[in-house]
Amino acid sequence: MFLDELTPFLQELTRQPVAFVGGFVSGVLRLDLSDDPVKSWLGNQDVTVTDDDDSVSNGSSGGPQKISID
């Protein structure tokens, strides 16, 4: 049962060990991919980073909104 939950983790680790360990370390160290020196290194590796935050891209302020209820 516990091994079933670890199967995707182990598959990714064996498929691309360097990329997996790099992603794991950057997550543990809480490195921001849009800050230097990580951003410049990723640029040298021809890697593009997409922003997962879609709430800012749609033009809304993200703050409280006024509604009226009839």
C-alpha positions as CSV (number, residue, x, y, z in Angstrom):
1,M,0.0,0.0,0.0
2,F,2.7,2.4,0.9
3,L,4.7,1.4,-2.1
4,D,1.8,2.2,-4.4
5,E,2.0,5.8,-3.3
6,L,5.8,6.0,-3.9
7,T,5.7,4.5,-7.4
8,P,5.3,7.8,-9.3
9,F,8.1,9.3,-7.2
10,L,10.4,6.4,-7.9
11,Q,9.6,6.4,-11.6
12,E,10.5,10.0,-12.0
13,L,13.6,9.5,-10.0
14,T,14.8,6.7,-12.3
15,R,13.7,8.4,-15.5
16,Q,15.6,11.7,-15.0
17,P,17.7,11.6,-11.8
18,V,19.6,14.8,-12.3
19,A,16.5,16.9,-13.2
20,F,14.6,15.3,-10.3
21,V,17.2,15.9,-7.7
22,G,17.7,19.5,-9.0
23,G,14.0,20.2,-8.7
24,F,13.9,18.6,-5.3
25,V,16.8,20.6,-4.0
26,S,15.4,23.9,-5.4
27,G,12.1,23.1,-3.7
28,V,13.8,22.3,-0.4
29,L,15.9,25.5,-0.6
30,R,12.8,27.5,-1.8
31,L,14.7,28.9,-4.8
32,D,12.6,31.2,-7.0
33,L,13.1,30.3,-10.6
34,S,12.6,34.0,-11.7
35,D,15.5,35.3,-9.6
36,D,19.2,35.4,-10.5
37,P,21.4,33.3,-10.5
38,V,18.8,30.5,-11.2
39,K,17.1,32.5,-14.0
40,S,20.4,33.1,-15.8
41,W,21.5,29.5,-15.4
42,L,18.1,28.2,-16.8
43,G,18.5,30.7,-19.7
44,N,21.9,29.1,-20.5
45,Q,20.3,25.7,-20.5
46,D,17.5,26.9,-22.9
47,V,14.8,26.3,-20.4
48,T,11.7,28.5,-20.3
49,V,9.9,29.0,-17.0
50,T,6.1,29.6,-17.0
51,D,4.3,31.3,-14.2
52,D,1.7,29.1,-12.6
53,D,-0.2,32.1,-11.1
54,D,-3.1,32.7,-13.5
55,S,-5.0,35.0,-11.2
56,V,-2.7,38.0,-11.9
57,S,-2.6,37.5,-15.7
58,N,-6.4,37.9,-16.1
59,G,-6.3,41.6,-15.2
60,S,-8.1,41.4,-11.8
61,S,-6.6,43.0,-8.8
62,G,-7.0,39.8,-6.7
63,G,-8.4,41.8,-3.8
64,P,-11.8,41.9,-2.3
65,Q,-14.7,42.7,-4.7
66,K,-17.9,44.5,-4.0
67,I,-21.1,42.6,-4.8
68,S,-24.7,43.4,-4.3
69,I,-27.3,40.8,-3.3
70,D,-31.0,41.4,-4.0
